Amino acid sequence: MNVEEKTKMAGLSKIDPKHQIVVTHVTIRQSIFFLILRLIILEILAGVLVIVLHTILFSTDIVETIFGNAQVFNTPLFILLILIKTIVMIVVVMMWLEEYYEITPREIIHKNGFIFRFEEQNKLIHIGSVTLEQGLFGRIFNYGTIKFYNWTQDKTSYLYLIHNPLKYYHILQSLLPEADEDKRVVREHLIEEEQI
């Protein structure tokens, strides 16, 4: 099976350029569930920090301050905390946007970083096995991790906590239908030569 047949099976095909959009790669990001979770945790931490700072700096009794005083928060401190929280939120969102995986008919690419870019490439012909890991929460919120073994680097790599992992698992399986079979034949051939 050549690369063109594999791409057709994976939905990455060039059917008719006049009537179809040509898809040369698929971009995958970490599940948006984790971005939302990070932002919620950031909001909670910011709220707790405001309450703690206000309590420590201005009063020991927060209830008396809230109901007994019209000026609840120190305005410059409050604006500074909002600016810090906004900057941290932008960094969290940018980190989520700038870390992604690309599946092409020839390789899997992991890109991350918005100031310093890092890129890791794994050729599909070097992939020995692909497995899907998805727990109970992964099934509920539709995220999971795809694990694949690169036999040339002797390294296991991950598409970590991606959205809709079953879809991308099937795409990878269709791009690698006989990968394990080819490697078993090569290994058997090497074993036979060693025995002779």
N, C-alpha and C positions, 0 to 999 in steps of 0.2 A: 504494500500500500504506500503510495507516494504522498508527499506533503500536501498536494492539492486535494487528494481524496480525503485525507485526514481533516483538512480545514473545512471541507464541505460537511463532514459529519459533525464537526464542532460548531457549526453555525457561523463560521468565519469566512464563508465562501464568496466567490465572485460568480453570481448566477448569471445575470444579464446586466451589464453596465448601464444600459439604457433605462431599465426599469427598477433596479435594485441599488441600494447603497452598499458600497464595498467596505467591509469591516476587516481591517488588517490586524487589529489587536483588541483585546478586552482589558479594560482598566478596572481594578478591584481595590476598594479601600476597606479599612477596618470598619466593622459595623457601626452605624451611627448611634446605636444604643450606648456604646462606650463613650462617644463624644458627649452625649446628653448626660450620662452618668457623671462624667468629669465636671461638666458645667454645673450640675446640681450640687455636687460636693463643694465646688468652689463657692457657690452662693451661700451654702450653709456655713462654711468656714469664714467667709467674709462677714456674715451676720453675727456669728459668735465672736469674731475679733472686734467688731464695732461695739458690741455689748460689753465685752471684757475691758477694752480700752476706756470706754466711757465710765464704767464702774470704777476702775482703778484710778483714772485721772481726775474725775470730777465729783464722785460721790460714792459712799459705801452702800447707800440704799437706792437702788435703781427705780423702785416703784415710787418713792417720794419725789425723785427727780422728774420722772415722766409726768406725774400728775400735779406736782406742786410748782413746777418751773416752766415758763413758756419757752425758754431757750433750752431745748432738750440736748442738742449736740453742739459741739464746738464746730462751727462752719468750716474753717480752713482744714481742720483735721478730717472732717467728713469728706470734703472735696478731694483731699489727698488720698484717702482710702478708696474712694470711687475710682480715681485715676489709676491707682495701683491694680485694683480688681479688673478694670477694663483692659489694661495692658496684659495682665495674666490671661484673661479670657481670649484676647486676640492671639496670644502665643499658643494657647491650647488648641484653638481652632486651626491656626496655621500648621501646627504640628500634625493634626489629623488630616488636613488637606494635602500636605506635602509628603505624606508616607502612603505609598500605594504600590500595587503589584500590577504588572502587565503580562498578559499571556499572549504570545504571538505564535504563529505556526511553527516557529523554530526554537523559541526559548521562553523562559520565565524570568522576568526582570523585577527586582525589588529596588525601589527608589525611595529615598527619604532625605530630609533636611531641607530647610528653606534658606539658610545662610551658606552652609557648607553642604553640597550635594554628595550623597553616597549612592552607589549603584552596585548591585550584585546580580550577576547574570548566571543562569543555569540553562545550558543547552538541553533541549528535550531529548536528544539522542543519548545524553548522559544520565537520564533519569532512570533509576532501576525500579522503583516502586512508589505508588501514590496511595496514601490512606487518609481517611477523613476522621477527625476526632470532634465529637459533638455531644455534650452532656445534656442533662435535663433542661437547664436554663438556656442552653444553646438551641434546643428544639423549640422552647417556648418563644424566645426572642429572635429566632432564626439567624444564629451566628455559629461559627465553628472554626476549626483550624484544619487546614490541609497540610499534611506532612509528606514530603517527598525526599527520596534518597538519591544523591548525586554520587554515582560510583566512581567517577574520575577524581573527585575531590575527597572521597571517602567521608562525606559530610551529609547530615540530615538538615534540610532547610524547611521553613514553615511559611505558609500564608496564614498569618496569625490573626485569629478572631475576626474573620471576614464575614460580611453579610451574605446570606444565601449560599452557604458553602457547597451544598449538594449540586447546585447548578454548575459551579466551577469545577467541582470534582468530576462531573460527567464530561465537561469540556476537556479536561486533562486526560481522562480515560480514553476519550475518542481520539485525541491527538497521540496517545501512546498505547494503542491496542495490543501491539505485539512486543512491547519493550522487554518485558520479563522473559518471553519466549526466546527472543534473539540472544539474550545474555545467558540463558541456560544452555543454549546450543554451543555458544563460545566456551563456556565453562566446561561442558562435557568434552569438547574437543581438546582443551588444555589438559584435562585429567587423563584422557586417553594417551596423549603424547608423553605425559610424565610416567605412565605405567610402562611404556615401551622402552 
